[in-house]
Each structure stands twice: as structure tokens, then as C-alpha cells.
Amino acid sequence: MKKNLAAMIVFLLISPSLIMASDYKTFQEDIMEPYGFYKKSLGLTSKKKNQEKAIVVVEKFIHSWEVLAQKYANDIPDLLKQTNEFTKKIKRPVNVGNEALEMLKAGKVKKAHEHLEEVRYSLWRMRVDAGIVSLNDKVNDFHEAMEVVLNGMEADNSAESLQHLGKRYGDWLAIQWAKIKSSDYSGIDKDGFALAVANGHKTIAELRKSLDKGDASGSKKAGGNVKKSYKGIFFLPECS
């Protein structure tokens, strides 16, 4: 009996990660602040004029994520227990932030923005592998579709190219937004979510109409409005 008890104590001491598991809901609550700073970092680094502001916010992101990583490195949320190398992955955003910070200080704002994107994709991959369906990942899916369309418009705004974009990707864009709309949003800012969803539905319809016409000016204006609608969802506190 004493041998079994001793063996159990040794097991508990050397294998904390095997027995500890936080509640995923608590993890979601804890990640809201650092992910909020992360989203602000992405927003600020999208424009070079925000370099100094971005430096301040990225530093806050790094600090707050360090706290999060320290808490969960050996206390893996229950729904993420099967994540391969979770501890390494939950710490990685700190390194990404520090690397982006150096780029910002060197004036490489666009490069810093692109580098920060790694955090979004890493968390996305972790949730997908765990079978977790989240609003954040639906927003990420929409972002991918939106970027394909907007980048295509920027690369070639001829009537023929715009019409091809509308025909090829219009349905994809609308479907990804419909997935966001179908989310059971329980945040305190439900009205903000509903308004952003309605605006998105309207602006996507306007963009598709302009693309079908091959209207470069109308497509550019509508594309900007679609991006605003996307940001209206992305920057909600609960989208984390």
C-alpha cells in the first residue's frame, strides 16, 4: 500500500500536465484581454502612420500574453488537451510579438503586420484540430475569402477581371458571412453584433452587384465597406 502511495506521489510530481486541465470557458475568458491587444496590434500595423501607437500596443500584447502563457503552459484547457505541443504553441505568440516589435522599431510596419498574422492562424489551427467551432474562426474564414476578392480587385480592376472575381468568389464570400450570421452570439454587445451582421449582408450584396457590372469605382467603394463590416465583427470583445 505504501509503495503504491509513494508511486502515485512521484507520478503527480513529475506529470502535472497529465492531470491538470483548466476549463476551456475560463481559458476563453482569460484570452480576451491579450487577444484584444493582439487585434488592436493588427489594426494599427495596417497603416504606416500608426507606427508609434502600434509599438505601445504590441508591447501590451506581449506582456499580457506572457501572463496567459505562464498560466496555461502546464494547465492545458480541457478541450485542447490533445493539441500537439500545446505548451510550445501557447508561448509562441510572445516570440512573434517580440519579433514584430523589432520590425516596427525599424520602420517595417507592413512586415510587422504580416508577421503578427501567424498568431491568428496558429490559434485557428489549434481549435480546428480540437473540433472547436468558434465565431473567431468563422471570421477568419471570411477574412480569407475577403482578402482573395480585395487583392484580386487591386491587382486588376478591368471589367473582365472584376466580373470573373464576382462569378468565381461571390458565393464563397456570401456563404462565409452567412456562417457568421448563424453564430449563437452570447456577448453583452449583441446589438453591435446584429448591426455588424446586417451591414455586412448589405455591403457584400453591393460588392457583388458592382463586380457583376465590372464597375471599378463601385467595387472599390463597396469593398471598403465590406472590410468595415468585417472589422465590426472582428473587434468585438467576444470574438477571441
Sequence and secondary structure as in RCSB ss.txt:
>XXXX:A:sequence
MKKNLAAMIVFLLISPSLIMASDYKTFQEDIMEPYGFYKKSLGLTSKKKNQEKAIVVVEKFIHSWEVLAQKYAND
IPDLLKQTNEFTKKIKRPVNVGNEALEMLKAGKVKKAHEHLEEVRYSLWRMRVDAGIVSLNDKVNDFHEAMEVVL
NGMEADNSAESLQHLGKRYGDWLAIQWAKIKSSDYSGIDKDGFALAVANGHKTIAELRKSLDKGDASGSKKAGGN
VKKSYKGIFFLPECS
>XXXX:A:secstr
 HHHHHHHHHHHHH HHHH  B HHHHHHHHHHHHHHHHHHHHHTTSGGGHHHHHHHHHHHHHHHHHHHHHHTTS
 BGGGTT TTHHHHHHHHHHHHHHHHHHHHTT HHHHHHHHHHHHHHHHHHHHHHT   HHHHHHHHHHHHHHHH
HHHHH  SHHHHHHHHHHHHHHHHHHHHHHHTS   STTHHHHHHHHHHHHHHHHHHHHHHHHT HHHHHHHHHH
HHHHHHHHHTSTT  
